[in-house]
Amino acid sequence: RIADSAAQLPEAVAAAKREASASFGDDHVLIEKFITRPRHIEVQIFGDHHGNVVSLFERECTLQRRHQKVLEEAPSSRLDESQREAICEAARAAGRAVGYTGAGTVEFVANDEGFYFIEMNTRLQVEHPVTEMITGLDLVEWQLRVAFGEALPLRQDQIVRRGHSFEVRIYAEDPQSGFLPATGTIGQWRQPETGPDLRIDSGFRVGDTITANYDPMIAKLIVSGDDRGQALDRMAAALDGFQVAGIKTNIAFLRALVGRPEVRSGAMDTGFIERELAALLAPQSPIAVADLAAATSAVLAREKLEAASEAVSPWNRGDGWTLGASRRRRFDFEDGAETHQVVLHYARSGLEFEWDGAVAPLRWTLCEDGRIDVFLGERKEAIGALWSERVVELVTPRGRRRLHWVDSLARKEAASGPGGSFRAPMPGIVQQILAEPGTRLERGAPVLVMEAMKMEHTLRAPADGRLVAVNCRVGDLVAEGENLAEFEADAS
């Protein structure tokens, strides 16, 4: 919690104490100097029972959101060899000072003036795979050997690094809604092929349910390359090949992040994501005709797969061939607030795709890896398509796009929920109720505080008005969408 002024300190301390008590059973607070625009650099160390302490280079963990690491890399691109040796020696000295054994991570903040100790994590970190990638060492094996009383397998001068490595954390969360944790059942899971330069750590598969009871991280994606640029390119390609349906994820956000020029040049600090969040979540470029052709092909592919168990029938053909006169079919796709309409013509020559008065032949082929080869005229694209109910997520050369396929024959559901109600944005526990029924509130005033997945979330008044009713109590476990309070806005 950061306090920029004395007036902000009481609320920051109270919130920190609540979070610490809820997560760790200890509400003690530490106060320290705040370093503006720092980088976060940590050093992996190992100690054994024979007095040996070594370091396995550093990891740059500067790209963070809410003080949680988003992208990690090894080594840091901002340290020269003398700076690298200085920070690693400081970490080794900390380990020697306490007679440390096992794996540990010594964390620092750094700026142009130097580096400053934060803390030591006495365990193996989530991001340890990037260290394994550049050293070729199995750190879990090292832990076991130390636990059995063996000496460290290598001396400091025998530990070498090769190339560069990145890791991103894939979360079940909704970046467009403040990164709120997402719940649901995984309907499809498609990941890139792993190998020496690409590793995926995950325990999830199709059919698993993501609940609010655990941290929302569902996978770690780790890549390596001969240099930083090659590793970043491989990360971008791997994110393009990683697709999950049934739950919302931060994959598209991560893809936008690794494509930013500041990330590619290494010119970032721990506040980069917060400052650039609007750009990272900016609306996509205008929809391309190829996107609509891809979405139409995805509908046809879905229908063909659904009909695969039925008896062979000419009506299930996906190439558009028809013996008699041509027929037409309209498709409507919603892209946010916009609706796009295309027409598909079935004729003896095959499918013809019509949009804005233009017509071109359309062909598609469902590949073994689940991707779809789409041919619009002479242009070919390989696209990925994953469905969540009637929403298809497309992965195209232009990036990711989510389109809702509108069934014109289905009855539209009425809008849910009365206006002016506070609904739980996710499953969680009500921690505080900050206003009583009948209280007048200004826009932005806090109404109640929820805790979910170790983080607090404050629900605030959407406008000037009056709190009519509170439908929950402190300590209640509430479901996503549950009506927590009623609010009446002032007449405009």
N, C-alpha and C positions, 0 to 999 in steps of 0.2 A: 504494500500500500504506500503510495507516494503522497506526501503532504507538501503542497507548494506554499502554504501559508499557515500561520498559527491557527487561524480559524478552521482550517481543514483537519487539524490534528485530532481533535476528539473523535470525530466520526471515523477517521482512518484507524485509530487505535481500537475503537470498539469493534469495527468490522474485522480487523486482524485477530483480535482475541476470540471472537465468535468462530471464525474459520479454523483457527488453530485448535481451539477446544473441541470442535466437532470432529476434526480430522485426526488429531493426535492426542487428545485428552490433556493438553497442557496449553494454557493461554498466556504464557509469558511472552513478552514483546521485546524485541531488540530494535534499537534505533541506531541508524548509521548514516553516514554522509551519502547523499545521492549524487552519483556521477552522471552528468548529462552526456548524451550520445555515446555511451560506452559500447564496447564489444564484449561478448561473453566467451571466454576461452577457458577450457578445462584440460587438465593433464591426467592421463591414466597412469597410475603407479601400481606396483606390486611389491609386497614385502614377504619374506619368509621367516622361519623360526631360527635362522642362522645369522640374522643381522643384515641380510642383503635387502636393499631397496633399489628398484630400478624404475625408470619412466619409459612409457611406450608412446612418446610424442604427445601432441596436443590435438584437441578437437575444437573447432570453431562452432559455437552454438548461438550465434548472434541473432539469427532470425527467430523471433519469438512473438507470441501473442498472449497477453495477460500473464507474462512471466513464464509461460510454458513453451518449451522448445518446439519449433515447427520443422526446421531443416538444420541438419548438422553435417559438418564436413571435416575431413582430416587429410592433410594437415591444414593449419590456418594459412590463408593466402596473404595475410597482412604482416606476418612475422618474417624477419630475415634470420639467418642462422644464429647470430649472436643473441637476438631477442628470444629465439626459440630455446637456446641453451639456458638462458637466464631464467625463464619461466619454468622450465622443466627441472632445473636445479632447485628452485624454490619449492617445488612440489616434492621432490625427493627429500629435501631437508625437513619438510613438515612430517613426512613419513618416518624418517630416522628419529626425529625428536620424540616421537611417542612409541617407538618400537613397533610400528605397524606391521601386521601380517595380512596376507590375502590381497584381494583386489580393492582398489579405492580410487576415487576421483577427487582431485583437488581443483576447486573452481575459483576463477578469478574474473574480475571485470578489468578491462584494459582500455586505455585511450592513448593519445599521442604522447602523454607524459610518462606512461609506464603502466604497471599492472598492480592490482590490489586484491588481496585475499578475501574471498567471500565465506567459503565453508568447505568442508570435506564430506563427501558422501562415502560412507564405509560399506560399499557394495559395488556390484557391477551395474553400470548404467544402461538404460534403454538403448543408448546410441553406441554401445561398445562395438557393434559390427563394423563401423567405419574404421576403427582401429585395427580390427582383425583383417580387413581388406588391405590396408596399406602395409601391414607387417607380416601377413601370412601366418599369424599365430592364432591358436585356439585358446582364448582367455578362460573359458570354462574348464578346459583341461588343466591350465595353470592353477586355477583355484583348487581343483581336486588334489593336484600334486602337493601344493602347499599345505592343504588340510591334512594330508597323510604324513607331513613332516619332512618332505623332500626339499632340497634346495631349489631355487629358481632355475629353470632349464637353461637360461642364457644370462651372460654378463651384460652390463650396459653397452660395452663396445661391440657386442655381437648383435644387437638389435638394430635392424636397418629398416628403412621405409622405401616403398616403391609406389609411384603413381599418386593418384588422388581418389578420394571416395566421398560420396554423399549418401545421406539417409533422410527420408521424409516419413512422417507419421501420418498414416491414413486413419481418419476419425469418422465415426458415425455422427455427423453433426450437420447443421444447416448454416453455411456461411452467410446466406442472404437474410437470415433471421438472427443476427448477432451471434452466430456460431453456437446456437443452442444445441445440446445433445439430441440426437435423433434415435428413435426406437422403431422397431418393426422386425419383420422377418426377411432374411436374405432370399430373394427370388432367383437371382442369377449372380454368378461370380466368375468373372473371366480375367485371368491375369497373364502377363507376359511370360514367356518361357525363361526359366532360370538357367544359370550357367556360371562359369568362373567370374564373370563381371556383373552378374545380377543375382541378387538374393532377396527372397521374400520370407519374412517371419510372420506367421499368422496361425491362429487356431480356429478359424471360422470356415464354414462351408455353406453351400446352398441348403436352406431349410433351417438354419440356426436363427434364433430369435435374439435380437439385441435389446436388452432391458436397461433400465435406469439404475440398476444395482451395482454396476461396475464402471470403471473408466471407459470412455467411449472409443479408445484406440482399438482398431480392428486389424491393423496390419502395419508392418514396417517394410519399406521398400528401400533397398540398398544397392547402389551401383558403384563401379570403379572404372577408372580409365588411366591411360598413360599420363595425362595431365588434367588440369581442372576443366578446361574447355571440353575435352572429350567426355569426361565424366558427367558434366552438365547436359551435354547432348544426349547421352544415354539415359539420364534421368528423365528428360522430356519425352523421349521415345517410350520409355517404360510406363510413364503416367498415361500416355495416349493409349497404351495397350491394357491398362488396368481399368476394369469396368465392373461396377457393383450395382445391382438393381434390387428394389424392394425397400431400401433405406436411403436416406440422403447422406452424402459423404462430402468431404472437402477435396476430392480429387481434382475437380476443375480449378479450384482456388490454388492448389499446389502447382498445377500446370501453369497458371498465369504467373505465379511467383517465380518459378525457375526461368521464365522467359524474360523477366525484367532486366534491362541493361545494368542497373545498379547491382543486381545479384551476380550477373555474369562478370562484372568487373571487380566484385568484392567490396564495393564502396557502400557499406551499409552499417547500421548500428542497431541496438536492441529495440529502438523505437520506429524502425523503418516500416514494419507492417502496419502499425497503428496510423502512422502518417499517410501512408499510401493506400489505406484500406479501400477508399472510395474508388480509386483507379483499379485496384485488384478485383473489385466486385462490380466493375462498371458493366452496363448492359453490353451484350454482344453486338458485333457489327450487324448491319441489316442482313436479313436472311437471304441466302443465295438460292437460285433456282435449283442448283445441285442438291441443296439441303432438302428441298421439297421432294425432289425425285428420289432421294435416299429414303425419306420418311415413307413415301408411297411404296417403295420397294420393300421396306421393313414390314409394312402392313401385309403385303402379299406374301412375304416369307413366313410371317406369323400364321397367317391363315393356312398356308400349305402345311406347316408343321402340325397345326391343330387337326388338319384333315388327314394326316398320314396314317392314322389308325383306322380310317374308314375304308370301305371298299373302293377299288380303283374306279374312278369316274372321270369322264372328260370335263365335268364341271369343276374339278379340282386342279386343272392345269394352271400353272402360274405364268405361262409365257404369253397369254392373251389370245392364243389361236381360237378361232371360232369358225364353224362351218357355214353358218348362215350370214345374215346381215350383221353389220357391226352394231355394237351396243356401247353405251357410255356409263361411267361411274364417277360420281363426284366425291372428292376427299376434302375435308376441312381440318386444318391443323391450327391450333392456338399456340402462339408464341408470345407469352405474357399477355398484354392487353390487345394484341393484334391477332386477327384471324386470316389465314391464307387459304385460298380455295384453288384447287387444281382439278382437272378432269382427265380421266383415263379412258381411252378409246380401245375397245377390243375389236380387232379386225382379222381378216384372213392373213394379213402380213405380220400380225403380232400386235404388241402394245404400242400405242402412241400417246405421248404425254403432252397435255395442253396446259399452258399457263399464260395469262395476259394476252391471249390471242395467238401466241406462238405455239407451234407443234413440232415435236421431235420424237423419233423412235426411242423406246425404252426397253432395255433388257436387264435382267438381273440373274445372278447365280449365287446360291447359298453355298459357302465354302465349308470345308470340314472343321476349321477352327472357329466356326460360328460367325465369321464376318460375311459381308455381302459384297460381291462385285457388282457395281451398278454401271451400266452403259447408257448414257444419255446422248443420243446421236453417236458421234465418234469418240466422245470423251468417256474415259473409264475412271472410276474411283473405287477403292476398297474402303468400306465403312464398317464400323461396329455399331450394333443396335441392341440395346437392352431395354426390356419392357418392365414397367411397374404399373400394373393395371392397364390403363389406357394412355400412359405417358411413356414415350420412347426417348431414350437418351442416345443421341447419335454422336459417334466419334469420327470426325471427318478431317481431311487435310486443313480445314479452316478452324478446327477446334471442336469443342463439345457444344451440343445444343439439345435442350429438352423441349419436346413438342408434345402437346396433348392432342391425340386423335379424337376428334369429336364425332360421336355417333349421332347423326341427325335424327335417328328414329327413337333414341332414348329420351325419356322424360328428364328434363333438367330439375335437379333437386333445388328446393328453396334454400335461400341463404341461411346458414346455420348460426344460431346464437343471437340473442337480442342485442341491440346496440347498447353501448355503455356498460357492458359487463366485463369484468376482469377474469380472463380465463388462464389457467395454468399453461405456460408455454411448453412445459415438459413435465414428466413425472418428477415429484420431489417432495420435500418436507417443508411445511410452513415454519419459518424460524422466528419472524417478528410480524406483528400487526401494528402499523405506525399511525393509523388514523381511526377514529371512532365514527360509527354511523351518524350522519347529520353534520359532520365536519365540512366546512367549506375548504376547497383545495384550489391552489393555483396550478396551472399546467406544469407538469414535471415534478410535482410534489410526490415524495415516496408514500406508497400506500401499504405495501407489505413486502417482506423479504422471504424468498424461497431459497433452499439449498438443494442442489442437485449435482451429483458427481464431484463433490468436494469444492464446488464453487457457489458463491452467493449470486442471486439474481434479484434485482429490485424492480417491482412493478410500480409504475408511476402514473399519475393522472394524465390522461391524454389531452386535457383542455381545462380551462377554468370551469369549476362546477361544484357539485356537492356529492359526498359519498352517501349513498342511500342505505346500503346494507353490507354486512360482512358475513359470508357464508362458510367461514372456516375458523379454526382455532389454531393457536401455536402448537406445533407438534403433529398436526394432521399430515398423513401421507396422502397426497392428492395425485390424481391421474392427469395425464395430458388433456387439455381442453376442459377440465372441470371448472365450473363457475365459482370463483372465489369471492367476488364482491360485485356490487351494483353501483354504477356511477351515473349521475345525471349532469350532462354538460349544460352550461348556461345557454340560453337562447341567443343566437347570433343576430 
